[in-house]
């Protein structure tokens, strides 16, 4: 049996103050909000059964002339990663942010969901976890 030589072993290290994104594999700044995002992404895959291939992080949502980044989006299974294929949007905040916070609260999430025509659910995750179902009126979003 051949023994492993030092040159055959590859060690991947994560730099100080960085965290590896569970969804994309990219290194991100290790912040309280980022840790919430990574924990929630893992929960979506390991507990709720969503596939990483149907998810994206920091996905650009077009809202009229504005463009904003949604923390986590889930696309319809096996569909192209386009805004019109988003079914769930997750907005994460660090643990000490309340959903009623006017600047960081659920209104931000609701605006992302409104701009995504097939989006069915919005999830706000911070010190609380809140799920919103997007209502459809007369078959319109």
N, C-alpha and C positions, 0 to 999 in steps of 0.2 A: 504494500500500500504506500502510495506516494504521500509524503508529508507536505503540509502547506509551508511555503517559504514566506518570509516577510514581504517580499515584492508581490506575492499573489493575493495579499489581503488588502482590501480597500476599506478604509474607514471614512465615513462621511460624518463630518462634524457640522454642527449648526453654530454660527458665530454668536458671540455674546450679544444680548439684546435683540435677538431675532427669534422667530418661531416659524416652523414649516407649515404651510397651508395644507390642511387635510384634503381640500378639493383640488387645488392646482399643483401642489408640490413646490410652489414658489416660496422663497423666504420673505417674511413680512416682519415689520417692526413689532416687537413683543410689548403690547400695550394691554391694559385691562379689557378694552373693547375687543381687541383681537383674540384674546383668550376666550371670551364669551362666544365669538364667532366660531372658533375652532371646536369648542365643546359642543356647540349646537349643530355644526355640520356633521360631526361624528355621531351625534344622537339621531339625526335624520337618516343616516346610512345604517347604523348598527341596530337601532331600535325600530325605526319606522320603515326601513327597507327601501329607501330611495337609492338609486344608483348614482355613484359619483359622475358617471358619464352624462347624466341628465341634469347636472348641477353646474353652477358657475359662481364665482366670487367676484365682487366689485364689477358687476355687470352694468353697462351703461344703459340707462333708461332715458329715452327721449320724451320730453314733455313740452310740446310746442317747440319754442326756440331753445329752451333749456335742456341741458343734459346733466343727469345726476347718476351717482353710482349706488346701486342696490347692493347690500352686503352679501346676501345669498339669494340666488334665484334657482328655481327648479322648473325645468322645461317638460313639456309633454314627452312621455317616454319615446325614445329613439327619434326625436325630432331635432331639426337643426336649431342651434342656439341663436334664435332671433327673438326680439321683443314680442312679436305676435304669437310665439309658442310658449311663453311663460305661463305656468299654472299656479305657482306659489312664489311669493316674494317674502323674504325674511329680513327684517331690519333689526340689527343688534346694537345694544348700547351697553356701556360698562355698568356693573352691578349697582352703582349708586344713583343711576338715572331713573326717574319715575316716568311712567307712560303719560302722565298728565303734564309733563314739562312741555311748555309751548314750543320751544325750539327743537327739542329732541324727541318729542312724543309721537303719538300714533298718526298725527296729521301728515307727517312726512311719509309714512308707510302708505296711508290711504291715497296720497297723490301718486305714488308709484303704481299702485294697483289700478287706479283709474286710467292711467296712461297705457296700461297693458291689457288689450282687449279680451284675451282668453284667461287672464288671471282669475282664479277662483277664490284663493285664500291669501291673506296677508298675516304674517306672524311677527309680533313684536316681542323681542327677547332682551331682557335686561334684568332688573331686580324682580320682575314678574314676567310670566309668559302669557301672552294674550293672542288668541287666534280670531281673525275676522273673516267672515264669509262675505264675498262681494255679492251684493244683490243685483239681480237683473230685472229691469222694469220693461215690460213690453218687448222682450227679447233683445233689449239694448243693454249694454254694460253701463 
